[in-house]
Amino acid sequence: MSARRTYVVACLAGHGIGPEVTAAASRALAQVSRQHGFRIDEVHPPFAGEALHRSGHPLPAATRDATRGADAVLVAGATAPALAGVMAELDLSTRVTRSFADRGATLTTFSPLHDAADDATLDRAFAAARESTGRLASVGVSTAWRERVERHGSRHDGVTVTHVTLAESLARLAADPGSLGPVVAEQAVADAVAGAPALAGGRRQLAATGYLSATGPGLFAPTHGHAHDIAGQGVANPSEILVAAALLLDEGLGRRSAAVALEESLRGTLLSSRRTADMAGPGVAATTGEFVDAVLGLLPSARLDIEFALGVPR
C-alpha cells in the first residue's frame, strides 16, 4: 500500500457521455478514498470535443501540462483521437487490461507496449501476483520470453509461475476468466490473451485498460466510446469507467484495498435489480445516478481491513 495520503487525478471527460460517466467515477473515487483514509484531488482540463469547442484544439497545452503533472489520468472513452496525443506525452511501457464478469472472476493481463518494456512489465506483473493470489501465468511463444520470465521469477519469492501455451490459455480463459490468476503475456500474443474472456458465454463482460509508466502517471480508460446518441439523457451505463477507476486505484495509485472494495460493490450492484437501460431487461431501468448510488451504498460492506489479504480477486 502507498504511504501517501493525497493524489492528483486528471479526469479527461471530453464530449458525449463523457461528462456523465466521469461524474459517476468522481463520486466513487471520492467516497472510496475517504473510507480508506486518503484523498484524491481531481483536475478536469478540457479535452477532445470539449476542448475543440472552447479553444479550437482538442488537446491544448494546459491539458498536456495537467496530465503530465498528475499522479494518474482517467479518460472517459477510449476512442477519442486526442487520446493518442495524451499517450505520446507520457512514458508508457506496460498495458494492463482488467476484464470483469458480473457473474464470474476478474482477469488482469499485463503485456509490454514495446520491446524495451519486457522487464518493466514483468516487474509489475510479479508485484501484482505477490499482492493477490501468489501465482502468475505466463503466456508466450518464444524461448527468450520464457527465459526472461524465469529470471524474474528467481527474484520474486512467494510467486509461483506457470507457463501456459497460447492455445491452452485461450481455452481456459474463455471457459473461466479467473482460472489462471494474473497473466503476463508476450507482446506478440497480448491482444489474443486479453480478449479471451469476451468469448466466455453467459456472462456480461466489462473491461478497462491501463497504460503504466515507471517514471510518471499511468492512463486508465474504459473500452467504450463517447456514445453521442444517449448523451445528456442520464441513462449511460457507468460500469466500465468504474472498472477503470478501480484499475487506477490499484495499478495507478497502489491502493489495492480501495480498488477491491469498488470492484466488489460494482459486482454486487450488477447482480441486483439496479441496472441501467442497456442491461435492465423488462421493468424500470435505473438512471446513471441511481446506479452509482447503489454502488456507493455497498462500499462500506466491501471494505477490506487487511491491505494485502491473499486470495482476494484481482
C-alpha positions in Angstrom: 0.0 0.0 0.0 1.2 3.5 -0.8 2.1 5.7 2.2 0.9 8.8 0.5 -2.4 10.4 1.6 -3.2 12.8 -1.3 -3.1 12.1 -5.0 -3.9 14.2 -8.1 -6.0 12.6 -10.8 -6.5 14.3 -14.2 -10.0 13.5 -15.5 -10.5 13.8 -19.2 -14.2 13.8 -19.8 -14.4 15.0 -23.3 -17.8 15.0 -25.1 -20.8 12.7 -25.5 -21.5 10.7 -22.3 -18.0 11.5 -21.1 -19.1 14.2 -18.5 -21.8 11.9 -17.2 -19.7 8.8 -16.6 -16.8 10.9 -15.4 -19.1 12.4 -12.7 -20.0 8.8 -11.7 -16.3 7.9 -11.4 -15.6 11.0 -9.4 -18.3 10.2 -6.9 -16.9 6.7 -6.5 -13.3 7.8 -6.2 -14.2 10.4 -3.6 -16.2 8.0 -1.4 -13.9 5.0 -1.6 -10.8 7.2 -0.9 -12.4 8.8 2.1 -13.4 5.4 3.5 -9.8 4.2 3.1 -8.0 7.1 4.6 -6.7 9.1 1.7 -7.8 11.9 -0.6 -8.0 12.3 -4.3 -7.8 15.9 -5.7 -9.2 15.9 -9.3 -8.4 18.3 -12.1 -10.7 18.5 -15.1 -8.9 20.1 -18.1 -10.7 20.4 -21.4 -10.2 17.5 -23.7 -11.3 16.3 -27.2 -14.6 17.8 -28.4 -15.0 19.9 -25.3 -11.5 21.5 -25.8 -12.1 21.9 -29.5 -15.2 23.9 -28.9 -13.6 26.0 -26.2 -10.2 26.7 -27.6 -10.1 25.4 -31.1 -7.7 22.5 -30.3 -8.6 19.0 -29.0 -5.5 18.8 -26.7 -4.4 22.3 -25.6 -1.1 22.9 -23.8 -2.8 23.3 -20.4 -4.4 19.9 -20.7 -1.0 18.3 -21.6 0.5 20.0 -18.6 -2.3 18.8 -16.3 -1.9 15.2 -17.4 1.9 15.2 -17.1 1.6 16.7 -13.6 -1.0 14.3 -12.2 -0.4 11.0 -10.4 -2.8 9.2 -12.7 -5.1 10.1 -15.7 -8.7 8.9 -16.1 -10.2 9.1 -19.6 -13.9 8.8 -20.2 -13.7 7.0 -23.5 -11.1 5.0 -25.5 -12.0 6.3 -29.0 -11.2 10.0 -28.9 -8.4 10.8 -31.5 -6.9 13.2 -29.0 -6.1 10.3 -26.7 -3.1 9.4 -28.8 -1.6 12.8 -28.1 -2.0 12.3 -24.3 -0.3 9.0 -24.5 2.6 10.4 -26.5 3.2 12.8 -23.7 3.7 10.0 -21.1 6.5 7.5 -20.8 4.3 4.4 -21.1 5.7 0.9 -21.0 3.1 -1.6 -19.9 -0.5 -2.3 -20.8 -2.8 -3.8 -18.2 -6.3 -5.0 -19.0 -8.9 -5.7 -16.4 -11.8 -7.9 -17.6 -14.7 -8.1 -15.2 -17.6 -10.5 -15.3 -20.6 -9.7 -13.2 -21.1 -13.5 -12.5 -17.5 -14.6 -12.6 -14.0 -13.8 -11.7 -11.8 -10.9 -12.6 -8.9 -11.3 -15.1 -5.9 -8.9 -15.1 -3.5 -9.2 -18.0 -0.1 -7.4 -18.3 1.8 -7.0 -21.5 4.7 -4.8 -22.8 3.9 -2.0 -25.1 7.3 -2.2 -26.9 10.4 -4.5 -27.0 12.3 -2.5 -24.4 9.4 -2.8 -21.9 9.6 -6.5 -21.1 11.4 -6.2 -17.8 9.2 -3.3 -16.5 6.1 -5.3 -17.4 7.3 -8.4 -15.7 8.1 -6.4 -12.5 4.6 -5.1 -12.5 3.1 -8.5 -13.1 5.1 -10.2 -10.4 4.2 -7.5 -7.9 0.5 -7.9 -8.7 0.7 -11.7 -8.3 2.6 -11.3 -5.0 -0.1 -9.0 -3.6 -3.0 -11.1 -4.7 -3.1 -14.9 -5.4 0.7 -15.7 -5.2 0.6 -17.2 -8.7 1.3 -15.8 -12.1 0.6 -17.4 -15.5 2.9 -16.6 -18.4 1.8 -16.8 -22.0 4.4 -16.5 -24.7 5.7 -18.0 -27.9 9.4 -17.5 -27.8 12.2 -19.2 -25.8 13.6 -15.8 -25.0 10.4 -14.8 -23.3 10.2 -17.9 -21.2 13.8 -17.5 -20.1 13.2 -13.8 -19.2 10.2 -14.8 -17.1 12.2 -17.5 -15.3 14.9 -14.9 -14.4 12.4 -12.6 -12.9 10.8 -15.5 -11.1 14.0 -16.2 -9.3 14.0 -12.7 -7.8 10.3 -12.8 -6.7 9.9 -15.1 -3.7 6.3 -16.1 -3.0 5.1 -16.2 -6.6 4.5 -19.5 -8.4 4.9 -19.2 -12.2 3.0 -21.4 -14.6 3.9 -21.3 -18.3 0.9 -21.8 -20.5 0.7 -22.1 -24.2 -1.4 -19.7 -26.2 -4.0 -22.3 -27.2 -4.3 -23.5 -23.6 -4.6 -20.0 -22.2 -7.4 -19.1 -24.7 -9.4 -22.2 -23.9 -9.1 -21.8 -20.1 -9.8 -18.0 -20.1 -12.8 -18.4 -22.4 -14.2 -21.1 -20.0 -13.3 -19.4 -16.7 -11.5 -16.0 -16.9 -10.3 -16.2 -13.3 -8.7 -19.7 -13.6 -5.2 -18.6 -14.2 -4.9 -15.6 -11.8 -2.9 -12.6 -13.1 -1.5 -13.2 -16.5 1.6 -11.7 -18.2 1.7 -12.1 -21.9 4.4 -11.6 -24.5 3.7 -8.7 -26.8 3.1 -10.9 -29.8 0.1 -12.7 -28.2 -1.1 -9.9 -25.8 -4.2 -8.9 -27.8 -5.4 -12.5 -28.1 -5.0 -13.2 -24.4 -6.6 -10.0 -23.2 -9.6 -10.6 -25.5 -10.2 -14.2 -24.5 -12.8 -13.5 -21.7 -15.1 -11.9 -24.3 -15.5 -15.4 -25.7 -17.0 -16.7 -22.4 -20.7 -17.4 -22.8 -23.4 -16.5 -20.4 -21.6 -13.7 -18.7 -21.7 -9.9 -19.2 -18.1 -8.8 -19.8 -16.8 -5.4 -18.8 -13.3 -4.2 -19.5 -10.9 -1.3 -18.9 -7.3 -0.7 -19.9 -4.5 1.0 -18.2 -1.2 2.1 -19.6 1.5 2.2 -17.0 4.8 4.2 -16.7 7.8 3.6 -14.5 8.5 7.3 -14.3 5.2 9.2 -14.5 1.4 8.9 -14.4 -0.5 6.0 -15.9 -3.5 6.4 -18.0 -6.8 4.4 -17.5 -9.9 4.2 -19.7 -13.0 2.1 -20.3 -13.2 0.3 -23.6 -16.4 2.1 -24.8 -16.6 5.3 -26.8 -18.5 8.5 -26.1 -22.0 7.4 -27.3 -23.3 10.7 -28.5 -26.7 9.2 -29.2 -27.6 8.9 -25.5 -25.6 11.9 -24.2 -27.4 14.1 -21.7 -30.2 11.7 -21.0 -29.0 10.3 -17.7 -29.1 6.7 -19.0 -25.4 6.0 -19.7 -24.0 2.8 -18.1 -21.0 3.8 -15.9 -19.9 0.3 -15.2 -16.8 0.3 -17.4 -15.5 3.6 -16.1 -15.9 2.3 -12.6 -13.8 -0.7 -13.6 -11.2 1.8 -15.0 -11.4 3.7 -11.7 -10.7 0.6 -9.7 -7.8 -0.2 -12.0 -6.5 3.3 -11.5 -6.6 2.9 -7.7 -4.9 -0.5 -7.9 -2.2 -0.1 -10.5 -2.0 3.6 -10.7 -2.0 4.7 -7.1 -1.2 1.5 -5.3 -4.4 1.5 -3.3 -5.4 -2.1 -3.6 -8.0 -2.4 -0.8 -9.9 0.6 -2.2 -9.8 -0.9 -5.7 -11.1 -4.3 -4.5 -13.9 -2.6 -2.5 -15.0 -0.6 -5.5 -14.9 -3.7 -7.8 -16.9 -5.8 -5.3 -19.5 -3.1 -4.8 -19.9 -2.9 -8.6 -20.2 -6.6 -8.8 -22.9 -6.6 -6.2 -24.9 -3.9 -7.9 -24.7 -5.7 -11.3 -26.2 -8.8 -9.6 -29.1 -6.7 -8.2 -32.1 -5.2 -9.8 -30.5 -1.8 -10.1 -29.5 -1.8 -13.8 -29.2 0.8 -16.4 -31.4 0.6 -19.5 -28.8 -1.2 -21.7 -28.9 -4.2 -19.3 -32.1 -3.9 -17.4 -34.4 -6.1 -19.5 -38.1 -5.9 -18.6 -39.0 -3.4 -15.8 -37.9 0.1 -14.9 -34.3 0.9 -15.5 -32.1 2.8 -13.2 -30.6 6.1 -14.2 -26.9 6.6 -14.2 -27.1 8.4 -10.9 -29.3 5.7 -9.3 -26.9 3.0 -10.4 -24.0 4.8 -8.9 -26.0 5.4 -5.7 -26.4 1.6 -5.4 -22.6 1.0 -5.9 -21.8 3.6 -3.3 -24.3 2.1 -0.9 -22.4 -1.2 -1.0 -18.9 0.3 -0.4 -18.9 0.2 3.4 -19.6 -3.6 3.4 -17.0 -4.3 0.8 -14.1 -2.6 2.7 -11.1 -4.7 3.4 -9.3 -4.2 6.7 -6.2 -6.1 5.7 -4.5 -4.4 2.7 -2.6 -7.4 1.5 -5.0 -10.2 2.2 -4.1 -13.1 -0.1 -6.7 -14.7 -2.2 -8.7 -11.5 -2.9 -9.7 -11.5 -6.5 -7.6 -9.2 -8.7 
